């Protein structure tokens, strides 16, 4: 299970262009079927999807925690993907030197806008050869084909619905009339050991405009045969080998060109750390080869003074302008209660109450005064800087002496909301 960890910053205002950060994939996690008590047959499940469809073959939808009704669904219980569901599909090698694949596709939420950079990512893992269950080899197809070109993940983007050109009897495509947008060969697709982990593949591109359909396959091509994938290997039906992959969490997100934010610089801390990844939620932007215009190399930047800061972040397909408005505030609260007061009605120091030094609101205020035996003499929930104990109890002057005060309140700073409970003593003098 992959985990992403982001450092949060104290954002007061966060503005980007309208439409940025929306994933244009209508069902990125294949969540259209998530009832674990209604176990679909994986090879038939995609037929019920409103968003996804088979282009060639019968790609498999696996439902997490599905009650197993066959060997085919047992794999899901043992090795669930992220979220509830994930997809599986085959890549195929034939003894005629052809590489084919099952193909699946979807229609985007809206056509792409031309000239706009887009981020794309997909989570992938290798699940074994021939059989989708880990470490299971079919007796007739025990070999993995190391081929030239290598088996890779291919992504297609078109204006019209993506279709395969030709199929053969085991229902995979061995020809397609469009060029792939991406060919991901960075993932170890030739790994012969099934993987339990998901690997994120990510890229970016600039849209021509109007593209509305997305398709996925393994490599569809001719390959140079080498042992064991050559004429010396005897096959029963023309297939030398199949390899099986899972995919999940597919994203296509328009990239912004301008981001502005107002950040809090706490005076007591003296600096604020800004993690640029915070502005790209659920995007693996570390794959985009970021460089800053001023030569800075990391995503996290530290600012130490109030003011306006502008940075240009360059990446493979474009750039983003960041503008930060840094405002300095006192984030901690200081509470003060005098150690003596004189309720003699001379207009000076006649009442006892708490004084605050804070740039952010105070709530849940409660101020109490007790005698030395714990008897409550005064209690107030009014925090106006004027209302306090006037040194009387039940309308009579309290004796001169030492009293105990207790103060409770809640301080609402942007970085945290904190409860305070303070106490001390005060000398009543007349």
N, C-alpha and C positions, 0 to 999 in steps of 0.2 A: 504494500500500500504506500503510495507516494504521499509525502507531506510537504506543504509549502509553509514557510514561516516568514512573516513580514514584521518589521519593526514599525509600530504605530506612532504617528506624530500627532500633535495637537492642532487639528485643522479647524479654523473658524469659518473659512469660505473656501470652496473648491469648485472651480468653474472650468468646464471644457466645452467643446462644440456639442451641439445637440446630436444625438445618435451615436456618439463615441461610447465605447465599452459594451454596446449591445452585441451579443453573439448572434451572427446571422444564420447559424445552424439552428433549425427549428427544434431539434431534440438531440442535444449534444451527447446525452448519456443513454440513449435508447430506452428511455423510461416509459414509453407508451404502454408497456406491459409490466406490471410490478406486483401482481397478485400471486404470492407464493403458494396458494392453495389451488390455483387453477393452472397447472403446469402445462405449458404448450410444448409441442414437439419442436425442438430448435429449428429444424429445417423448414418448418411451415410457419413459424411465428412472424416473419417479416411480412407475410401476406396480410397481416392485420394492422400494419402500421399506417397511420395517416401521413407520416413524414418520410419514411424510408421505403425503398423498393429494390428488388433484384433487377439488375441489368442483364446478368448472365449467371446461371447456376442458381442454387438455393442457399444463400448465406444463412448462417445459424444465429438466432437470437437466444442467449442464455439468460435465464431469470435467476437472480440471486436467491438462495434459500428455497429454491423450488423443490417440492417433494418429488423425489426421484421416481419415475415410472419406467425408466429404461436405462441402459448403459449410457445412452447419448446424454441424458439429463443428469446422470450421476456426477459427471465432471463438474457441474456447476456447484454442487454442494461442497465438493472438495477444494475447489480452486476458484472462489468467486472473484469477480472483478470489482473495480471501484463502483460505488453507487449500487443500484439494484441490478442493472442489466449490462451486458456487453455483447459484442458481435464477434462471430468467428467465420473465417472463410479460407478457401484452399488456394494454393499455388501449385501448378502441375507441370511435370516434366514428361515428355513423351520420347519414345525411341526413334522418332523422326526428327529429333533435334528441335522441338518446339517447346516454348514455355507459355503456359496459359494460366488463366485465373478465373475464379468467380469474381463478379463485379457487383457492387451495390452503389446506390446513389440517393440524392435528396435534392429538393428544390429550396433555395435560400429564402429567408424571410422577405427579402426584397432584392431586386437587381443591384449590382454594384455600381457605385459612382465612379466614373472615369477619372484617372489621374490621382486617385486617393490611395495611399499605402494601406495595406491590410495585413494583419497578423494572422497566421495560420498555425495550428498545432493539433496533434493527434497523439494519443497514448497507445502504445503497441507492445505486445509481448508474443514471443514464439512459444507455441504449445506442443510441438512435436511433429514427427514425420508420420504420414499416412493417417494415424488415428488422432483425434483431438484429445484423448486422455494422455497425461504425461507418462513417458517412459514405456509406451506400448508401441511395438512395431508389428505391422502386418507381416505375416510369414512370406508373402510374395513381394513385399516392397520394403526391404530392410535398409535400403541405402539412401543417403542424402546425396543429391547431385550438386557438386561444386561446379558452377558453370561460368561461362564468359559470354554475355554479361551475367553478373550476379543477380540472384533473386532480390528484388527491392520492392518498396511500396510506391505505387504511382498514384498521383492525384490529378484529376481532370476537372477543368472549369470551362463551361460552355454557355452560350446564350440559349441553346435549345437542349431538350432532354438528351442525355448521353445514352448512346446505344452501341452495342458491340456489332462488329461486322460479320463475323463467322463464329460458329460453335461446332463442336464435335459431339459424339454420342454421350460422353459423360458430362455434358452440359456446362462446359467452361468456355470462355472466349479465348480464341487464339489469334484474333485480329481485331483491331479497333482503329477507326479512321481519324482519330484526333491525337495530337501530341499532348503528353502530360504537362501539367503546370509545374509539378515537382516530381522528382524521382529521389526518394529517400534511400540512399544506400549506406548511410552512416551507422544505422542500427545493425548489429551482427546477425543479419538474416541467415547467414550460413552456420550459425551456432547449432550444433546437433544435440545440445542439452536443453530440454524444455525449461523455460524461465518462469519463476514465480513472481517476478517483479515487472512492473510497467516502466517502459521507457518513453519519455516525451520526445517527439520529433517536432521541430518548429522551424518555420521560415516566414518570410514576408514577401510581398509582391505589390506592384502598382497595377490596379485594375484598368483595363481598357474602357470599361463602361458597358453596362447592360448584361453582364454575365449573371446568370440566375440558377445554374444547375451545376452540381458537384458530384463527381464520381470517384470511386476508389477501386484499385485492383492491385494484384501483385504484377511482376514484370510479364508483359506480353511481347514475346520476341522469339527469334531463333537463337539457339545457343550452340557454342562449340562443344562437341561431345568429348568427354574424357572419362576414363574409368572411374567409377563403375557405370557411368551414364553413356555408354557407347553401344555399338552393335553387338558386342559380345555378351551383353546382359539380356537374358531371355525374359520377355514379359508375356503376360497372358492376354492383355487387352490393349497393348500399346502404351500403357503408363509405366514409366520407370519408377517414378516416385511422386508423392504429394507432400507438401509441407503445409502446416496449419498455423494461422495467426489469429490473435484476438486484437480488437481495436475498441477504444472507448474515449470519451471526453474529447470530442472533435470541436474545434473552435475556429471561427473566422470573424475577426473583429476589426472594424475600421480604426486606424491609428489617428490620434489627434495631431494637430500642428501647433496648438497653443494651450498651455495649462497655466492658470493663475490660482494662487492660494494665499490666504492670510494665516500666518503661523504665530504662535505664542512663544516668546522668549522669556522664561522665568528668571527674574532678577537674581534669585538665590542660586540658580544653577549656573547662569552665565553663558549657556550655549543651548542650541536646539539642533538635534540631528534630523536630517531630512532623508528619508529612504525613498528614492524615486520609484521603486517598485510598487509603493503604496498607490500610485496613480494609475497602475495598470492591473486592476484586480483580475485574478485568475488567468493571467497571461505570463507565460514563461519567457519574459523579455530578455533573460540572460543569454538566450540563443541568438540575439540580434546584433552582436558585436558592437556594443555601444562605445563611443568615444565622445568626450566633451570638448567643446571648442577651445577651452582654456587648458586642455591637456590633462584634466582630472580623470582618473581611471576607474573609480569605484562608484557604485550606485548611491552610497550614503555620503552626504555632505554635511559638514558641521558649520553652523553660522553662529557668530559670537556677538553681534551688535545689531541693534534695530536699524531698519532701512529697507530699501528696495533692491532686490538681487535678481538679475536676469542671467539665465544660462541657456545655452543651446546644446541639446543632446543629439548627436548624430548617430544614426544606426544604418543598417545595410540598405534600407529602402527609402530613407528620408531623414527628417529631423523633427524635433519637438522643441519649442521655445517654452521654458519655464520662467514664470515671473512670481517671485515670492515677496510678500509684504510682511516684514518681521516687526511685530509689536512687542515691546518690553512691558511686562507687568509684574507686580509683586504677587507671587502665587501662594505664598504662605501667609497665614493670618497671625497677628500679634494681639493678644488680649491682655488688658491691664485693669486691675482692681486696686484702688488706693489702700494703703495699709492703715489709714486713719481718716476720719471725717468728723465734722463739727456741725451737727444739726441744730444750730442756734438761730436759724432764720435771719442770718445777716446777708444772705444772698451769695455766699461763697462756701462751696464744699458742704452744702446742707443735705445732700442726698448721696447715697451710696449706690453705684451701678458700675457696670463693666464698660470700658472703653475699647474700641477695636481699631486696628490699623490693617485694612484689607482692601484689595482692589476688586474683590468679587463678593457676591451676596452671602449673608448670614441668615440661617433659618433655624427653626426648632430651638429658639432661645428660651432658657429658663435660668433665672437667678434666684437663689435662696439664701437666707440668713438664719443661723441657729445660735442658741446660747451654748454655753460650755457643756450643758447636760443633754444637748441634742434636741431641744424643743424648737420647733419651727416658729420663727418670729416674722418672717417675711417671704413671700414668693411672688414672682412676676414673670410673665411671658412677653412683656412689652420691651422691645429693643429700639428705642427712639433717641437714645443719647441724653434724655432728660428725666425719664421716669425711674426712680430708684427708691431705696428704703430711706424714710425720713427720720429714722431713729425712734419710732413709736411702736407700741404694742397695744392693740385694742384701745387706741385713742390716748394712751398714756405714754409719757417719755420712758424709754428704756434706760436702765441704770448705766452709768459710765462703766466701761470695761471692755474686755476683749470678746469678740464674737467670731463665729466661723461662717464663712461664705462658701457656697458651691455654685459652680457655673457649668451649664451644658449648652452646646450649640453645634450646628452643622455648618461647615464651610464649603461653598460650592465653587472650587477653582476648576478651570477647564481640564487640567491634567488629572484631577481626582476630586471626589466629594468625600470629606473626612469628618468624622464625629469627634468632638472634643469634650472632655470632662475635667474641669480644673477646680481647685479648692485652695483656701488660704484663710488667714485671719485678719481682722481689722480692729483697730482701737477706736471706740466711740468716745469722743471728748466733747464736753460742753463748755 
